[in-house]
Amino acid sequence: MSNQPRDGGISPLGSVHFIEHLQPATALDQGCGAGTNLHTILNAGWQEDGVEFALNALMKARKEDHSIS
């Protein structure tokens, strides 16, 4: 198994369409990687938390968004 984050920086089109067709709600993204889908969901008006244990993904997320703790 690779230690490289699998987050390509773009949310999958299917996920984007799914989110756009629902009323904003609350979500939990388990294994959120560097947070690409978190930002997509937050920008659609949702409230969301993400959980990630892979250190490389967390470091990338924190580098791109300093509000991540």
C-alpha positions in Angstrom: 0.0 0.0 0.0 1.3 3.4 -0.9 1.8 6.2 1.6 0.8 8.7 -1.1 -2.5 10.5 -0.7 -5.1 9.5 -3.3 -6.7 12.9 -3.4 -6.4 14.2 -6.9 -7.6 17.7 -6.1 -10.9 17.4 -8.0 -14.1 15.9 -6.6 -15.6 13.1 -8.7 -18.3 14.4 -11.0 -20.8 11.8 -9.6 -20.2 13.1 -6.1 -20.7 16.7 -7.2 -24.0 15.8 -9.0 -25.2 13.9 -5.9 -24.5 16.8 -3.6 -26.1 19.3 -5.9 -29.4 17.4 -5.9 -29.8 17.2 -2.1 -30.8 19.8 0.4 -27.8 20.9 2.5 -27.4 18.9 5.7 -24.7 17.7 7.9 -22.1 15.1 6.8 -19.0 13.3 8.0 -16.3 12.4 5.5 -14.3 9.4 6.9 -11.0 9.2 5.2 -11.2 12.7 3.8 -7.7 12.7 2.4 -6.5 16.2 1.7 -10.0 17.6 1.9 -11.0 18.1 -1.7 -14.5 16.7 -1.2 -14.8 18.6 2.1 -14.4 21.9 0.3 -16.9 20.8 -2.4 -19.5 19.9 0.1 -18.9 23.0 2.3 -19.2 25.2 -0.8 -22.6 23.6 -1.5 -23.9 24.9 1.8 -23.4 21.8 3.9 -21.9 21.5 7.4 -19.2 18.8 7.4 -16.4 17.3 9.4 -13.7 15.2 8.0 -11.5 12.5 9.7 -8.2 11.4 8.3 -5.4 9.4 9.8 -2.9 9.3 7.0 -0.1 11.8 7.9 0.7 12.7 4.3 -2.9 13.6 3.5 -3.2 15.7 6.7 0.0 17.6 6.0 -1.2 18.4 2.4 -4.6 19.5 3.8 -3.0 21.7 6.4 -0.7 23.3 3.8 -3.6 24.2 1.6 -6.0 25.2 4.3 -4.6 26.6 7.6 -7.9 26.4 9.4 -7.6 22.5 9.5 -6.7 21.2 12.9 
